[in-house]
Amino acid sequence: MKVAGSYRQHEQPVLVLVDAGEREALLGDDRCYVPAYLGASHGIGLDLTQDTDWDEVGVLLDASYRRTAGPRRVAVLDAQAPAG
């Protein structure tokens, strides 16, 4: 990825699509960046490290999938969600 005129390689990222409000919050985190190509459509890259909070990654992946999945697929996820 090109950052400030130079390319920076991200060894182990995950890319997610987030809404505009969440995007601003995530970009304040040093682990997050705007990826090439997907950045224009609210994509965010998150570098995975040994300190990664996997619950946070799961929430981001679930929200990202829900933004792109059709209504029937989202209904399947909702039906599988634990009550509570």
C-alpha positions as CSV (number, residue, x, y, z in Angstrom):
1,M,0.0,0.0,0.0
2,K,1.2,3.5,-0.7
3,V,1.4,5.7,2.4
4,A,2.8,9.3,2.2
5,G,4.5,8.7,-1.1
6,S,6.0,5.3,-0.3
7,Y,4.7,1.7,-0.3
8,R,4.1,-0.1,2.9
9,Q,3.6,-3.9,3.0
10,H,1.1,-5.3,5.4
11,E,2.1,-8.8,6.3
12,Q,-1.1,-10.2,7.8
13,P,-4.1,-7.9,7.3
14,V,-7.8,-8.5,7.1
15,L,-10.0,-6.2,5.0
16,V,-13.5,-5.2,6.1
17,L,-16.2,-2.8,4.9
18,V,-17.5,-0.5,7.5
19,D,-19.9,2.5,7.7
20,A,-18.6,6.0,7.6
21,G,-18.8,6.6,11.3
22,E,-17.0,3.5,12.3
23,R,-14.4,4.1,9.6
24,E,-13.3,7.4,11.2
25,A,-13.0,5.7,14.6
26,L,-10.9,2.8,13.2
27,L,-8.6,5.1,11.2
28,G,-7.6,6.7,14.5
29,D,-6.1,3.3,15.4
30,D,-2.5,2.7,14.3
31,R,-3.4,-0.9,13.3
32,C,-5.9,0.3,10.7
33,Y,-5.3,1.8,7.2
34,V,-7.1,2.6,4.0
35,P,-6.3,-0.1,1.5
36,A,-5.8,0.5,-2.2
37,Y,-8.9,-0.1,-4.3
38,L,-11.3,-0.8,-1.4
39,G,-10.6,2.5,0.4
40,A,-12.9,4.4,-1.8
41,S,-15.9,2.2,-0.8
42,H,-15.2,2.5,3.0
43,G,-12.9,-0.5,3.1
44,I,-10.5,-0.6,6.1
45,G,-7.4,-2.8,6.5
46,L,-6.6,-4.1,10.0
47,D,-3.1,-5.5,10.6
48,L,-3.3,-8.8,12.5
49,T,-0.6,-9.2,15.2
50,Q,0.1,-11.4,18.2
51,D,-1.9,-8.9,20.3
52,T,-5.0,-9.1,18.0
53,D,-8.3,-9.0,19.8
54,W,-10.1,-11.8,17.9
55,D,-13.5,-10.8,19.3
56,E,-13.1,-7.4,17.7
57,V,-12.1,-9.0,14.4
58,G,-15.1,-11.3,14.6
59,V,-17.4,-8.3,15.1
60,L,-15.8,-6.4,12.2
61,L,-16.1,-9.4,9.9
62,D,-19.7,-10.0,10.9
63,A,-20.6,-6.4,10.2
64,S,-18.7,-6.3,7.0
65,Y,-20.4,-9.5,5.7
66,R,-23.8,-8.1,6.6
67,R,-23.1,-5.0,4.5
68,T,-22.6,-7.1,1.4
69,A,-24.7,-10.2,1.9
70,G,-28.3,-10.5,0.6
71,P,-31.2,-10.4,3.0
72,R,-31.7,-14.2,3.0
73,R,-28.1,-14.7,4.1
74,V,-28.4,-12.1,6.8
75,A,-31.6,-13.8,8.0
76,V,-29.6,-17.1,8.3
77,L,-27.0,-15.4,10.5
78,D,-29.7,-13.8,12.6
79,A,-31.4,-17.2,13.1
80,Q,-28.0,-18.7,14.2
81,A,-27.3,-16.0,16.7
82,P,-27.5,-17.0,20.3
83,A,-30.4,-15.6,22.3
84,G,-29.6,-12.9,24.7
